[in-house]
Amino acid sequence: METELIAGKPLTEWENQYPLIEDLMVLKEVFWNNPKYRSFQEAAENISLTEKDVIYAEARLLRFAPYLAKVFPETKKTNGIIESPLVGISKFHNTAESIFRTKIEGTFMLKCDNELPISGSIKARGGIYEVLKHAENLALEHKMLRFEDDYSILANEDFKNFYSQYSIAVGSTGNLGLSIGIISAKLGFKVTVHMSADAKQWKKDLLRSKGVVVVEYNSDYSKAVEEGRKQSDSDPNSYFVDDENSTALFLGYAVAALRLKKQLEEMNILVDPEHPLFVYLPCGVGGGPGGVAFGLKLLFKDSVHCFFAEPTHSPCMLLGLMTELHDQISVQDVGIDNITAADGLAVGRPSGFVGKTLEKLLSAVYTVEDSMLYMLLNMLADSENRYVEPSAAAGLYGPIQLSMEPAGQDYIKKHGLKERMADAVHISWATGGNMVPREMMKEYQEIGKSQLADFLKV
C-alpha cells in the first residue's frame, strides 16, 4: 500500500522535522511558540494591508450606522455601532488561580463579543461588514446611493426590491452563517448558507426562520465552503463570502482593534512596553482572530502579544504555521478527526491568506481539550454570570497556560516580560454565546460542572 504524501513527503518525515505533530496526533494539549515571530516593523514589511485600510473600513461602518439603528432596534442605544463591552473578570481570575493552583500575574479581562448585537458573535464584525460593503458597491454602481446620503434610506422598499435581484452565499460552521444570513436577508438579498455537519441545529433553524436557504452537508467546513463557492460561481448575480481568503472580512474584524483601543483609553488602561497587552483569540479558519490580531498589531505594535486558541481535535492553524504549509495541510492529513464541541472552531484546513499574513505577527498557538472548554465556560458563568459557547471559552485558557506551561514561561523570558507581568493586561476574546438557547446553555454548564468535579479529583 502506497504511503500518502503531504507536500511531497511522508508523514513520518514531517513528524521527525516537527516532533510536536506527535502530540497533536494523540490530541494532547500543547503550547507552541512561533519561531518566526518578529518585531512589528520587520513583520509588516511584506504585508500590503495598512492602518489606512482599517480606517476606511471603520468609516464604512459609520456610514451604515443610521441604517443598522433603524432596522435592528438592539443597536439603537449605540447609534447603529456594532460593539461589545470590555469588562474585568477578577472573580474568574481568582477562581482560575485556585483551581489550577497557579499565580496569574496581571489583570484579567473579557472582550464580550458573545454579546454583540444582531448575531451574537465575533462574526457580527467581519460578516456583516462584508455584506454591507457589497450592498454599498451595488447601490453606488447603480446610482441609487451617494456617500453623503443618510444610509437609513436602505431600509426602503425600493432598495429591498433592488437587492432581491442578487444572491449572497457562504460556507459556515454556524456563526459566520448567522451573521451573513441575518444581515443579507434584512437588506433583501436572496441568501444561501452552506452548513457543515458540526453546525448546531438551532443555528440552522434560526436562519430558516429569517428566510435564509440552509444547505446541509455530512462533511466538514471545507466541503461546505467548496460547494458554496461552486454554486455561487455559476450565478453571475451571486456573491460568495469567502471566509478563507476575504480581505473585506479580515478588515471588518480588524476594526475591533480601533474600538478596543478607545475602550482601554476610557478605562485609563495603558498599553506600552512597560504595560504589555496579551490577547487570546479562539481560532477556526483564522479570519476573525487574524483580523483582530492584525488590527491590534497595527495599533500597539510590539506592546501587544496575540495568541490563537484551537481545540485539540482541530489544530489547523497551528499545523499550517508550524509546517509552513498553511492551507496545503489539514488536520485530517495527520489523522486528526476535526470533531469538536467547539463547533465554531471545527475547521480542518486553515486560511492560507491569514497564515501568511500573520506568520511573523502571531506570538503563539495553544490547544484546548473539549472537556476543558466546558469547565471554563461553567467557571465563567458561576463566577461572573457571563455566558459563552464552548468555542468562546478557548480564549479563557490562555493566561492559565501562559503561567503554567514551560513554553508559556519561555515566551515571557525570551521577550523580557518577566518584570512587567504584574502590570500586564490579559484579554480573553469571548467570540460567541448570547444566541445559544437557554436550555442548551444549561446543558453546557452541567457538563462543565461534571468536568470540574473530575478535574478536582485528580
C-alpha positions in Angstrom: 0.0 0.0 0.0 1.4 3.4 -1.0 2.1 5.9 1.7 0.1 9.1 1.2 2.4 12.1 0.8 1.9 15.6 2.4 3.5 18.2 0.2 5.7 15.6 -1.3 6.9 14.0 1.9 5.5 11.1 4.0 4.0 11.9 7.4 7.0 10.3 9.3 9.3 12.9 7.8 7.1 15.8 9.0 7.0 14.2 12.4 10.8 13.9 12.5 11.1 17.6 11.5 8.3 18.8 13.9 8.0 16.4 16.8 5.1 18.4 18.2 3.0 16.8 15.5 3.0 13.6 17.5 1.4 15.4 20.5 -1.2 16.8 18.2 -2.0 13.4 16.8 -2.7 12.0 20.2 -4.9 15.0 21.0 -2.6 16.3 23.7 -2.9 20.0 24.8 0.1 21.9 23.5 1.6 25.4 23.7 3.6 26.3 20.6 5.7 29.4 20.5 6.0 30.8 16.9 9.7 30.7 15.9 9.0 33.2 13.1 7.6 35.9 15.4 9.4 39.2 14.8 9.2 42.8 15.7 6.2 44.6 14.2 8.5 46.7 11.9 10.1 43.7 10.4 6.9 41.6 10.2 4.9 44.3 8.5 7.4 44.8 5.6 5.7 42.3 3.3 2.1 43.0 4.2 0.1 45.0 1.7 -2.8 46.0 4.1 -2.3 49.1 6.3 -3.9 51.1 9.1 -5.5 53.3 6.3 -7.4 50.2 5.1 -8.8 49.6 8.6 -9.7 53.3 9.0 -11.6 53.1 5.6 -13.5 50.0 6.9 -14.4 51.8 10.1 -15.7 54.8 8.0 -17.9 52.4 6.0 -19.4 51.0 9.2 -20.1 54.6 10.4 -21.9 55.4 7.1 -24.2 52.3 7.6 -24.8 53.1 11.3 -28.1 55.0 10.7 -29.4 52.0 8.6 -28.4 49.5 11.3 -30.0 51.6 14.1 -33.2 51.7 12.1 -33.6 48.0 11.2 -32.0 46.4 14.3 -33.6 48.1 17.3 -30.9 46.4 19.6 -28.3 48.8 18.0 -30.3 52.0 18.7 -28.6 52.7 22.1 -25.2 52.6 20.3 -26.5 54.6 17.3 -26.0 51.7 15.0 -22.5 50.8 16.1 -22.0 47.1 16.5 -19.8 46.8 19.5 -19.3 44.8 22.7 -18.3 45.7 26.3 -14.8 45.1 27.7 -15.1 44.0 31.3 -12.8 43.0 34.2 -13.2 39.4 35.3 -11.4 39.4 38.6 -13.7 36.7 40.2 -12.9 34.4 37.3 -9.2 35.2 37.7 -9.3 34.3 41.4 -11.3 31.1 40.6 -8.8 30.1 37.9 -5.8 30.6 40.3 -7.4 28.5 42.9 -8.5 25.6 40.7 -5.3 25.5 38.6 -3.1 26.3 41.6 -1.1 28.9 39.8 -0.4 32.6 40.1 -1.6 34.6 37.0 0.1 38.0 37.1 -1.7 41.0 35.7 -5.3 42.0 35.1 -7.8 39.5 33.6 -10.4 41.0 31.2 -13.1 39.7 28.8 -14.0 41.2 25.4 -17.6 40.3 25.2 -18.2 39.6 21.5 -20.6 37.0 22.8 -22.9 40.0 23.5 -22.5 41.6 20.0 -25.9 42.8 18.7 -27.5 41.3 15.6 -25.8 37.9 15.5 -24.2 37.4 18.9 -20.7 36.5 17.9 -17.4 38.0 16.6 -18.8 37.2 13.1 -21.1 40.3 13.5 -18.0 42.2 12.8 -16.4 40.8 9.6 -19.5 39.0 8.2 -21.9 42.0 8.5 -19.1 44.3 7.3 -18.5 42.4 4.1 -22.2 42.2 3.2 -22.6 46.0 3.8 -19.6 46.7 1.6 -21.1 44.6 -1.2 -24.5 46.3 -0.8 -22.9 49.7 -0.9 -20.9 48.9 -4.0 -24.0 47.7 -5.8 -26.1 50.7 -4.9 -23.3 53.1 -5.8 -22.7 51.4 -9.1 -26.4 51.6 -10.0 -26.5 55.3 -8.9 -29.1 54.6 -6.1 -26.8 55.8 -3.4 -24.2 58.5 -2.8 -21.6 58.5 0.0 -23.1 61.7 1.5 -26.6 60.2 1.8 -28.2 59.1 5.0 -27.9 55.4 4.7 -31.1 54.7 6.6 -32.8 55.0 3.1 -31.5 51.5 2.5 -34.4 50.3 4.7 -36.9 51.5 2.0 -38.8 49.0 -0.2 -37.1 50.2 -3.4 -33.7 49.1 -2.1 -35.1 45.8 -0.9 -36.6 45.1 -4.3 -33.2 46.1 -5.9 -31.2 43.7 -3.7 -33.7 40.9 -4.2 -32.2 40.5 -7.8 -28.9 39.5 -6.2 -27.8 36.5 -4.1 -25.2 36.0 -1.4 -23.7 32.7 -0.4 -21.3 31.5 2.4 -20.0 28.2 3.8 -20.0 28.1 7.6 -19.8 26.0 10.8 -22.5 28.3 12.2 -21.7 31.8 13.4 -20.5 33.3 10.2 -23.6 31.8 8.5 -25.8 33.5 11.2 -24.2 37.0 10.6 -24.3 36.7 6.8 -27.8 35.3 6.7 -29.3 37.8 9.1 -27.9 40.9 7.5 -28.3 39.7 3.9 -32.0 38.8 4.4 -32.7 42.1 6.2 -31.3 44.1 3.2 -33.4 42.0 0.8 -30.8 39.7 -0.8 -31.6 36.1 -1.6 -29.1 34.2 0.7 -27.9 30.6 1.0 -25.8 29.3 3.8 -23.9 26.1 3.3 -23.6 24.5 6.7 -21.0 21.8 7.7 -22.0 18.7 9.7 -20.9 20.2 13.0 -23.2 23.3 12.7 -25.8 23.3 15.6 -29.4 22.7 14.7 -30.7 25.8 16.5 -28.4 27.9 14.2 -29.9 26.3 11.1 -33.5 26.8 12.5 -32.9 30.4 13.3 -31.6 31.1 9.8 -34.5 29.4 8.1 -36.9 31.5 10.3 -35.3 34.6 8.7 -36.0 33.3 5.2 -32.4 32.0 4.6 -31.9 28.9 2.5 -29.7 26.5 4.5 -27.9 23.6 2.7 -26.6 20.9 5.0 -23.6 18.7 4.4 -22.5 15.5 6.1 -18.8 16.5 5.8 -16.8 19.3 7.4 -16.3 23.0 6.9 -14.0 22.8 3.8 -16.6 20.9 1.9 -19.4 23.4 2.7 -17.1 26.2 1.5 -16.1 24.3 -1.6 -19.8 23.6 -2.6 -21.0 27.0 -1.7 -18.3 28.6 -3.8 -19.0 26.3 -6.8 -22.8 27.0 -6.7 -22.2 30.8 -6.3 -19.7 30.9 -9.2 -22.3 29.5 -11.5 -24.6 32.6 -11.0 -23.3 36.0 -12.2 -25.6 37.8 -9.7 -24.3 35.8 -6.8 -21.6 37.0 -4.4 -19.7 34.5 -2.3 -18.3 35.4 1.1 -15.0 33.6 1.2 -14.1 33.1 4.9 -10.7 31.6 3.8 -9.4 34.4 1.6 -11.5 37.5 2.0 -9.7 40.8 2.8 -13.1 42.5 3.4 -13.9 40.1 6.2 -10.4 40.5 7.6 -10.7 44.3 7.6 -14.1 44.2 9.2 -12.7 42.2 12.1 -9.6 44.5 12.3 -11.9 47.5 13.1 -12.3 45.8 16.5 -8.8 47.0 17.4 -9.7 50.7 16.9 -12.7 50.2 19.1 -10.7 48.3 21.8 -8.1 51.0 21.9 -10.7 53.6 22.7 -12.2 51.3 25.4 -8.9 50.9 27.0 -8.2 54.6 26.9 -11.6 55.3 28.5 -10.8 52.8 31.3 -7.3 54.5 31.8 -5.6 51.3 30.9 -2.1 51.9 29.5 -0.6 49.7 26.7 3.1 50.3 26.2 6.4 48.3 26.5 6.1 48.6 30.4 2.4 47.6 30.4 2.1 44.7 27.9 -1.2 43.5 26.5 -1.9 39.8 25.9 -4.9 38.9 23.8 -6.2 35.3 23.4 -8.3 34.6 20.4 -10.2 31.4 19.6 -9.3 30.3 16.1 -11.2 28.3 13.4 -10.2 29.0 9.8 -8.4 32.2 11.1 -10.3 35.1 9.6 -11.8 36.6 12.8 -8.9 36.2 15.1 -6.5 37.0 12.3 -8.2 40.3 11.5 -8.4 41.3 15.2 -4.8 40.4 15.8 -3.7 42.3 12.7 -5.6 45.4 13.8 -4.1 45.2 17.3 -0.5 44.8 16.0 -1.1 47.9 13.7 -2.1 50.0 16.8 0.0 48.6 19.6 2.9 47.1 17.7 5.4 45.2 20.0 3.4 46.0 23.1 0.7 43.5 22.2 1.1 39.8 22.2 -1.5 37.8 20.3 -2.3 34.1 20.9 -4.6 31.8 19.0 -6.6 29.0 20.8 -7.7 25.9 19.0 -9.4 22.7 20.0 -7.2 19.6 20.3 -9.4 18.0 17.6 -9.0 20.9 15.1 -5.5 22.5 15.4 -5.4 23.6 11.8 -3.7 27.0 12.1 -1.0 25.6 14.4 -0.3 22.8 11.9 -0.3 25.2 9.0 2.0 27.7 10.7 4.4 25.2 12.2 5.0 23.2 9.0 4.8 26.5 6.9 2.4 24.6 4.6 -0.5 26.8 5.6 -3.6 25.7 3.6 -1.6 22.9 1.9 -2.1 20.7 5.0 -5.2 19.7 7.0 -5.6 18.0 10.4 -7.1 15.0 8.6 -3.8 14.6 6.8 -2.2 13.7 10.1 -5.0 11.6 11.3 -6.9 14.1 13.5 -10.8 13.8 13.2 -11.8 17.5 13.3 -14.8 16.6 15.5 -15.1 19.0 18.5 -17.8 20.5 20.8 -16.3 23.9 19.7 -18.4 24.0 16.5 -17.2 27.5 15.5 -13.6 26.2 15.6 -14.2 22.9 13.8 -12.0 23.6 10.8 -9.6 21.1 9.4 -7.7 23.4 6.9 -6.6 26.9 7.8 -6.8 30.1 5.7 -3.5 30.4 3.7 -4.1 34.2 3.4 -4.4 34.6 7.2 -1.5 32.3 8.0 0.9 34.0 5.6 -0.2 37.5 6.8 0.3 36.7 10.4 3.2 34.3 10.3 5.6 36.9 11.8 3.0 38.7 13.9 1.5 35.9 16.0 3.2 35.1 19.3 1.9 31.5 19.9 -0.9 29.0 19.5 -2.2 26.7 22.2 -4.7 23.9 22.1 -7.6 23.0 24.5 -9.5 19.8 25.2 -13.2 19.9 24.8 -13.7 18.9 28.5 -11.7 22.0 29.5 -13.8 24.3 27.3 -16.9 23.1 29.2 -15.2 23.5 32.5 -14.0 27.1 31.7 -17.5 28.0 30.4 -19.0 26.9 33.7 -16.4 28.7 35.8 -17.1 31.9 33.9 -20.9 31.6 34.4 -20.6 30.8 38.1 -18.0 33.5 38.9 -19.0 36.3 36.6 -22.6 35.5 35.5 -21.4 35.7 31.9 -22.3 33.1 29.3 -20.2 31.9 26.3 -20.4 28.9 24.0 -17.7 26.2 24.1 -15.7 27.8 21.2 -15.5 31.1 23.0 -14.2 29.5 26.3 -11.0 28.7 24.4 -9.7 32.2 25.0 -10.1 31.9 28.8 -7.4 29.2 28.9 -4.7 31.5 27.5 -3.5 33.3 30.7 -3.7 30.0 32.6 -1.5 28.2 30.0 0.9 31.2 29.8 1.6 30.9 33.5 1.6 27.1 33.7 3.2 25.8 30.6 7.0 25.8 30.3 6.6 27.1 26.7 4.5 30.0 28.0 7.2 30.9 30.6 9.8 30.6 27.9 7.9 33.2 25.8 7.8 35.6 28.8 11.5 35.2 29.4 12.6 35.4 25.8 10.8 38.7 25.3 12.0 40.3 28.5 8.5 40.4 30.0 9.0 38.8 33.4 9.4 42.0 35.3 6.4 43.5 33.5 3.8 40.8 34.1 2.3 42.4 37.2 1.4 45.4 35.0 0.1 43.3 32.1 -3.5 43.1 30.9 -4.8 39.8 29.6 -7.9 40.0 27.3 -9.7 36.7 26.5 -11.9 37.3 23.4 -15.3 35.8 24.0 -16.3 35.1 20.4 -19.9 34.0 20.8 -22.7 32.7 23.0 -25.6 35.0 23.7 -27.8 33.4 21.0 -27.4 29.9 22.4 -30.9 28.7 23.6 -31.1 28.8 27.4 -31.7 25.1 27.8 -28.6 24.3 25.8 -26.5 26.7 27.8 -27.7 24.9 31.0 -26.6 21.6 29.4 -23.2 23.1 28.7 -22.9 24.3 32.3 -23.9 20.9 33.7 -21.2 19.2 31.6 -18.8 21.8 32.9 -19.7 21.1 36.5 -19.1 17.4 36.0 -15.8 18.1 34.3 -14.7 20.4 37.1 -15.6 17.7 39.7 -13.5 15.1 37.8 -10.6 17.6 37.4 -10.5 18.3 41.1 -10.4 14.6 41.9 -7.1 14.2 40.0 
